Amino acid sequence: MESIRAQRIADRFAGNLNFMVKSCSGGLLVRYHQHTHYFVRESCFWSYVYMAAGLPVEKL
């Protein structure tokens, strides 16, 4: 993932009480319910967010 895109996504999650998202080394570091995950691919990040939120995920 491009670092600029990662930073934009992280900025959009600023202030969200459920997900702590930080841009880190061209990927996203996500903390959710005391678990930390690192995503290099944006599609994997969004799948995780949708699944964590209980929303249906479309498979490509």
N, CA, C and O atoms as a printed pandas DataFrame, in Angstrom:
     atom_number atom_name residue_name chain_id  residue_number  x_coord  y_coord  z_coord
0              1         N          MET        A               1    0.860   -1.163    0.000
1              2        CA          MET        A               1    0.000    0.000    0.000
2              3         C          MET        A               1    0.905    1.224    0.000
3              4         O          MET        A               1    1.933    1.249    0.678
4              5         N          GLU        A               2    0.524    2.214   -0.748
5              6        CA          GLU        A               2    1.297    3.459   -0.771
6              7         C          GLU        A               2    1.180    4.147    0.587
7              8         O          GLU        A               2    0.111    4.155    1.198
8              9         N          SER        A               3    2.269    4.714    1.044
9             10        CA          SER        A               3    2.262    5.350    2.362
10            11         C          SER        A               3    1.304    6.536    2.429
11            12         O          SER        A               3    0.729    6.802    3.484
12            13         N          ILE        A               4    1.123    7.252    1.317
13            14        CA          ILE        A               4    0.181    8.379    1.296
14            15         C          ILE        A               4   -1.248    7.877    1.485
15            16         O          ILE        A               4   -2.021    8.472    2.236
16            17         N          ARG        A               5   -1.600    6.789    0.811
17            18        CA          ARG        A               5   -2.938    6.198    0.941
18            19         C          ARG        A               5   -3.141    5.679    2.363
19            20         O          ARG        A               5   -4.208    5.878    2.945
20            21         N          ALA        A               6   -2.143    5.026    2.919
21            22        CA          ALA        A               6   -2.238    4.525    4.288
22            23         C          ALA        A               6   -2.477    5.670    5.270
23            24         O          ALA        A               6   -3.283    5.545    6.192
24            25         N          GLN        A               7   -1.778    6.780    5.071
25            26        CA          GLN        A               7   -1.953    7.932    5.966
26            27         C          GLN        A               7   -3.348    8.519    5.836
27            28         O          GLN        A               7   -3.943    8.905    6.843
28            29         N          ARG        A               8   -3.886    8.598    4.627
29            30        CA          ARG        A               8   -5.244    9.119    4.442
30            31         C          ARG        A               8   -6.269    8.254    5.164
31            32         O          ARG        A               8   -7.175    8.772    5.818
32            33         N          ILE        A               9   -6.127    6.940    5.046
33            34        CA          ILE        A               9   -7.059    6.027    5.725
34            35         C          ILE        A               9   -6.940    6.201    7.230
35            36         O          ILE        A               9   -7.952    6.293    7.926
36            37         N          ALA        A              10   -5.717    6.246    7.739
37            38        CA          ALA        A              10   -5.499    6.428    9.179
38            39         C          ALA        A              10   -6.117    7.737    9.658
39            40         O          ALA        A              10   -6.723    7.784   10.729
40            41         N          ASP        A              11   -5.966    8.790    8.876
41            42        CA          ASP        A              11   -6.542   10.088    9.242
42            43         C          ASP        A              11   -8.064   10.022    9.333
43            44         O          ASP        A              11   -8.662   10.661   10.199
44            45         N          ARG        A              12   -8.691    9.256    8.446
45            46        CA          ARG        A              12  -10.157    9.123    8.449
46            47         C          ARG        A              12  -10.664    8.412    9.700
47            48         O          ARG        A              12  -11.800    8.632   10.120
48            49         N          PHE        A              13   -9.834    7.566   10.296
49            50        CA          PHE        A              13  -10.234    6.830   11.491
50            51         C          PHE        A              13   -9.872    7.576   12.774
51            52         O          PHE        A              13  -10.160    7.089   13.867
52            53         N          ALA        A              14   -9.252    8.737   12.662
53            54        CA          ALA        A              14   -8.891    9.525   13.843
54            55         C          ALA        A              14  -10.162    9.873   14.614
55            56         O          ALA        A              14  -11.136   10.354   14.035
56            57         N          GLY        A              15  -10.145    9.630   15.893
57            58        CA          GLY        A              15  -11.306    9.931   16.728
58            59         C          GLY        A              15  -12.297    8.783   16.822
59            60         O          GLY        A              15  -13.258    8.862   17.588
60            61         N          ASN        A              16  -12.084    7.714   16.056
61            62        CA          ASN        A              16  -12.955    6.548   16.135
62            63         C          ASN        A              16  -12.633    5.805   17.420
63            64         O          ASN        A              16  -11.474    5.477   17.672
64            65         N          LEU        A              17  -13.639    5.537   18.232
65            66        CA          LEU        A              17  -13.410    4.902   19.520
66            67         C          LEU        A              17  -13.208    3.390   19.410
67            68         O          LEU        A              17  -12.682    2.772   20.335
68            69         N          ASN        A              18  -13.617    2.792   18.300
69            70        CA          ASN        A              18  -13.508    1.343   18.159
70            71         C          ASN        A              18  -12.185    0.898   17.547
71            72         O          ASN        A              18  -11.587   -0.080   17.996
72            73         N          PHE        A              19  -11.730    1.611   16.529
73            74        CA          PHE        A              19  -10.515    1.236   15.818
74            75         C          PHE        A              19   -9.442    2.299   16.007
75            76         O          PHE        A              19   -9.692    3.482   15.777
76            77         N          MET        A              20   -8.253    1.886   16.424
77            78        CA          MET        A              20   -7.113    2.775   16.451
78            79         C          MET        A              20   -6.295    2.402   15.211
79            80         O          MET        A              20   -5.778    1.288   15.129
80            81         N          VAL        A              21   -6.176    3.301   14.265
81            82        CA          VAL        A              21   -5.498    3.014   13.006
82            83         C          VAL        A              21   -4.347    3.992   12.836
83            84         O          VAL        A              21   -4.534    5.206   12.920
84            85         N          LYS        A              22   -3.145    3.451   12.593
85            86        CA          LYS        A              22   -1.959    4.274   12.361
86            87         C          LYS        A              22   -1.292    3.841   11.072
87            88         O          LYS        A              22   -1.254    2.654   10.747
88            89         N          SER        A              23   -0.770    4.802   10.345
89            90        CA          SER        A              23    0.039    4.519    9.169
90            91         C          SER        A              23    1.426    4.117    9.655
91            92         O          SER        A              23    2.026    4.798   10.486
92            93         N          CYS        A              24    1.932    2.991    9.123
93            94        CA          CYS        A              24    3.209    2.481    9.615
94            95         C          CYS        A              24    3.929    1.723    8.507
95            96         O          CYS        A              24    3.449    0.675    8.074
96            97         N          SER        A              25    5.051    2.219    8.045
97            98        CA          SER        A              25    5.902    1.536    7.053
98            99         C          SER        A              25    5.147    1.075    5.808
99           100         O          SER        A              25    5.308   -0.066    5.374
100          101         N          GLY        A              26    4.336    1.939    5.240
101          102        CA          GLY        A              26    3.622    1.594    4.014
102          103         C          GLY        A              26    2.445    0.677    4.228
103          104         O          GLY        A              26    1.945    0.083    3.273
104          105         N          GLY        A              27    1.991    0.549    5.452
105          106        CA          GLY        A              27    0.836   -0.283    5.766
106          107         C          GLY        A              27    0.034    0.366    6.875
107          108         O          GLY        A              27    0.261    1.521    7.235
108          109         N          LEU        A              28   -0.908   -0.394    7.412
109          110        CA          LEU        A              28   -1.749    0.122    8.482
110          111         C          LEU        A              28   -1.646   -0.770    9.708
111          112         O          LEU        A              28   -1.768   -1.991    9.615
112          113         N          LEU        A              29   -1.424   -0.155   10.840
113          114        CA          LEU        A              29   -1.393   -0.849   12.116
114          115         C          LEU        A              29   -2.728   -0.571   12.788
115          116         O          LEU        A              29   -3.081    0.583   13.029
116          117         N          VAL        A              30   -3.472   -1.635   13.091
117          118        CA          VAL        A              30   -4.829   -1.492   13.610
118          119         C          VAL        A              30   -4.915   -2.147   14.986
119          120         O          VAL        A              30   -4.489   -3.288   15.169
120          121         N          ARG        A              31   -5.462   -1.424   15.937
121          122        CA          ARG        A              31   -5.727   -1.984   17.263
122          123         C          ARG        A              31   -7.236   -1.982   17.447
123          124         O          ARG        A              31   -7.897   -0.951   17.326
124          125         N          TYR        A              32   -7.763   -3.165   17.742
125          126        CA          TYR        A              32   -9.210   -3.343   17.902
126          127         C          TYR        A              32   -9.439   -4.383   18.981
127          128         O          TYR        A              32   -8.978   -5.518   18.855
128          129         N          HIS        A              33  -10.143   -4.013   20.037
129          130        CA          HIS        A              33  -10.428   -4.922   21.158
130          131         C          HIS        A              33   -9.179   -5.631   21.668
131          132         O          HIS        A              33   -9.154   -6.858   21.760
132          133         N          GLN        A              34   -8.167   -4.883   21.992
133          134        CA          GLN        A              34   -6.917   -5.362   22.565
134          135         C          GLN        A              34   -6.134   -6.304   21.655
135          136         O          GLN        A              34   -5.251   -7.018   22.130
136          137         N          HIS        A              35   -6.436   -6.321   20.368
137          138        CA          HIS        A              35   -5.679   -7.089   19.388
138          139         C          HIS        A              35   -5.069   -6.113   18.390
139          140         O          HIS        A              35   -5.703   -5.130   18.006
140          141         N          THR        A              36   -3.852   -6.386   17.977
141          142        CA          THR        A              36   -3.172   -5.533   17.024
142          143         C          THR        A              36   -2.906   -6.316   15.741
143          144         O          THR        A              36   -2.439   -7.455   15.779
144          145         N          HIS        A              37   -3.208   -5.690   14.609
145          146        CA          HIS        A              37   -3.009   -6.305   13.302
146          147         C          HIS        A              37   -2.289   -5.303   12.401
147          148         O          HIS        A              37   -2.465   -4.091   12.529
148          149         N          TYR        A              38   -1.482   -5.829   11.496
149          150        CA          TYR        A              38   -0.766   -4.996   10.528
150          151         C          TYR        A              38   -1.190   -5.425    9.131
151          152         O          TYR        A              38   -1.136   -6.609    8.800
152          153         N          PHE        A              39   -1.612   -4.468    8.313
153          154        CA          PHE        A              39   -2.080   -4.756    6.962
154          155         C          PHE        A              39   -1.210   -4.043    5.941
155          156         O          PHE        A              39   -0.973   -2.839    6.034
156          157         N          VAL        A              40   -0.741   -4.806    4.969
157          158        CA          VAL        A              40    0.047   -4.248    3.878
158          159         C          VAL        A              40   -0.864   -4.016    2.677
159          160         O          VAL        A              40   -0.649   -3.083    1.903
160          161         N          ARG        A              41   -1.866   -4.851    2.521
161          162        CA          ARG        A              41   -2.802   -4.728    1.408
162          163         C          ARG        A              41   -4.080   -4.050    1.889
163          164         O          ARG        A              41   -4.670   -4.450    2.893
164          165         N          GLU        A              42   -4.494   -3.030    1.168
165          166        CA          GLU        A              42   -5.693   -2.271    1.538
166          167         C          GLU        A              42   -6.937   -3.154    1.530
167          168         O          GLU        A              42   -7.794   -3.010    2.403
168          169         N          SER        A              43   -7.055   -4.055    0.574
169          170        CA          SER        A              43   -8.230   -4.913    0.492
170          171         C          SER        A              43   -8.371   -5.777    1.748
171          172         O          SER        A              43   -9.487   -6.006    2.214
172          173         N          CYS        A              44   -7.271   -6.251    2.291
173          174        CA          CYS        A              44   -7.322   -7.046    3.523
174          175         C          CYS        A              44   -7.771   -6.190    4.708
175          176         O          CYS        A              44   -8.525   -6.650    5.566
176          177         N          PHE        A              45   -7.307   -4.958    4.746
177          178        CA          PHE        A              45   -7.716   -4.037    5.810
178          179         C          PHE        A              45   -9.222   -3.820    5.788
179          180         O          PHE        A              45   -9.884   -3.931    6.819
180          181         N          TRP        A              46   -9.769   -3.507    4.602
181          182        CA          TRP        A              46  -11.201   -3.231    4.521
182          183         C          TRP        A              46  -12.032   -4.469    4.825
183          184         O          TRP        A              46  -13.089   -4.360    5.446
184          185         N          SER        A              47  -11.579   -5.640    4.402
185          186        CA          SER        A              47  -12.291   -6.876    4.734
186          187         C          SER        A              47  -12.355   -7.065    6.244
187          188         O          SER        A              47  -13.392   -7.447    6.788
188          189         N          TYR        A              48  -11.244   -6.796    6.915
189          190        CA          TYR        A              48  -11.184   -6.916    8.367
190          191         C          TYR        A              48  -12.138   -5.916    9.043
191          192         O          TYR        A              48  -12.871   -6.280    9.963
192          193         N          VAL        A              49  -12.124   -4.689    8.594
193          194        CA          VAL        A              49  -12.986   -3.663    9.191
194          195         C          VAL        A              49  -14.458   -4.025    9.020
195          196         O          VAL        A              49  -15.237   -3.922    9.967
196          197         N          TYR        A              50  -14.837   -4.445    7.824
197          198        CA          TYR        A              50  -16.227   -4.825    7.574
198          199         C          TYR        A              50  -16.629   -6.024    8.434
199          200         O          TYR        A              50  -17.719   -6.038    9.006
200          201         N          MET        A              51  -15.761   -7.025    8.526
201          202        CA          MET        A              51  -16.060   -8.210    9.310
202          203         C          MET        A              51  -16.171   -7.849   10.797
203          204         O          MET        A              51  -17.076   -8.328   11.480
204          205         N          ALA        A              52  -15.266   -7.014   11.299
205          206        CA          ALA        A              52  -15.304   -6.596   12.696
206          207         C          ALA        A              52  -16.560   -5.799   13.016
207          208         O          ALA        A              52  -17.076   -5.864   14.132
208          209         N          ALA        A              53  -17.051   -5.046   12.035
209          210        CA          ALA        A              53  -18.254   -4.247   12.222
210          211         C          ALA        A              53  -19.529   -5.073   12.019
211          212         O          ALA        A              53  -20.632   -4.585   12.270
212          213         N          GLY        A              54  -19.381   -6.313   11.568
213          214        CA          GLY        A              54  -20.541   -7.169   11.358
214          215         C          GLY        A              54  -21.269   -6.890   10.061
215          216         O          GLY        A              54  -22.440   -7.240    9.912
216          217         N          LEU        A              55  -20.578   -6.255    9.114
217          218        CA          LEU        A              55  -21.176   -5.940    7.825
218          219         C          LEU        A              55  -20.832   -7.030    6.811
219          220         O          LEU        A              55  -19.772   -7.649    6.904
220          221         N          PRO        A              56  -21.718   -7.266    5.847
221          222        CA          PRO        A              56  -21.407   -8.274    4.831
222          223         C          PRO        A              56  -20.239   -7.825    3.950
223          224         O          PRO        A              56  -20.128   -6.651    3.596
224          225         N          VAL        A              57  -19.382   -8.770    3.607
225          226        CA          VAL        A              57  -18.217   -8.485    2.779
226          227         C          VAL        A              57  -18.436   -9.151    1.424
227          228         O          VAL        A              57  -18.697  -10.351    1.342
228          229         N          GLU        A              58  -18.327   -8.355    0.366
229          230        CA          GLU        A              58  -18.452   -8.912   -0.980
230          231         C          GLU        A              58  -17.136   -9.569   -1.362
231          232         O          GLU        A              58  -16.067   -8.991   -1.169
232          233         N          LYS        A              59  -17.214  -10.751   -1.891
233          234        CA          LYS        A              59  -16.019  -11.436   -2.360
234          235         C          LYS        A              59  -15.810  -11.115   -3.827
235          236         O          LYS        A              59  -16.747  -11.159   -4.623
236          237         N          LEU        A              60  -14.582  -10.793   -4.175
237          238        CA          LEU        A              60  -14.260  -10.447   -5.563
238          239         C          LEU        A              60  -13.994  -11.685   -6.368
239          240         O          LEU        A              60  -13.706  -11.595   -7.561
